[in-house]
């Protein structure tokens, strides 16, 4: 099937971050056939879509998320010890395959509506996450978490690895769902487990590895107390600091850490909004990127950052770097969009297939309506996207040549069922919180 999108402002997010006004995109099957300026060629039998001057750009990429935790969104926000009072006990009690399916579906609906076409996820029962991602029609790097704090889906590390094997067996070779192994963090796996992950990864080079790294003061203290090292050094000692490792957060990294990370060719998922909300600090994003480390923009889990709206991450990403530099110059808007598209694809090792609108790549794209008053006038398309655009402006979403959303209607999910299932779980959460509060 051929689709020809005409009369569009094309932001290919290629190496030059070019802008094509009055351009067209030709989709053939699941791939991009042509992207160009001026009048579109005549293609027999093609569906013609007049974009009316709207922006057409690559689908955005969220390289760090915990999708099923949509169901914990807003829970106990003003309670200092909410993690131990509510979240961990409720995870152990309620996190089941059914709950993960419900929370992931809610996240999928939000991500598609916000123009995100690829997400990297870390959570439990991750095979269920992969199945929801597959049904919803978008792309996912789905990471089965391994941890030693009695998580909901495995009591032993051996059981955790068995879940990874199950995930890989189901999704190996899948066109859109990439299985991944996700040791939770240095403090929740320690060197022995991370070393086992490293050896497992040596035998499974096509399976990405995800980890939380250098995120919190308590993590820094744990690494210093138990190993006399910094978190990056602990991961290095375990043999896991390696090419393609997807490191979430990386707030507390020194110049020496960054040198080690760059030499090892790791990648970083930056979560500015979530980190700021928790008061954890500002990641040295510009320093890491100057060192050659690819950095993408993540939302983190919706319990931490509340929203899976990537647009709402953009302003914090640039503003925090401007604060560090005491200037408007750091992190220009065009670089933010680069991080959200082609650089995010590099973080996930998928930049040969997605992240830019270039012939031969997969047809993952979004159309953004520019008619809202807050979007006008437009002097710089990248600045307008970073500082003015919202998910409601995303009109159409395509992945692999298939429309997932047209005219704001998601076509691959039953909205009423998704909301009903999520609110049913939320009702059980509310009852449990009331019970905990009554017990003091």
ABEGO torsion letter per residue (X at the ends): XBBBBBGBBBBAGBAAGBBBBGBBBBBBEABBABBBBEBBBBBBGBBBBBAGGBBBBBBBBBABBBAAAAAABGBGAABAAAAAAAAAAAAAAABBAAAAAAAAAAAAAAAAAAGBABBBBBBBGAAAAAAAAAAAGBBBBBBBBBBAAGBAABABAAAAAAAAAAAAAAABGBAABBBBBBBABAAAAEAAAAAAAAAAAAABAABBBBBBBGABAAAAAAAAAAAGBBAAAAAAAAGABBBGBBBBGGABBBAAAAAAAAAAGBBBBBBAAAAAAAGAEBBBAAAAAAAGBBBBBBAEBAAAAGBABAAAAAAAAAAAAAAAAGBAABGBAAAAAAAABAAAAAAAGAAAABGBBBBGBBBBBBBBBAABAAAOBBABAAAAAAAABBAAABABBBBGGBBABBGGBBAABBAAAAAAAAAAAAAAAAAAAAAAAAAX
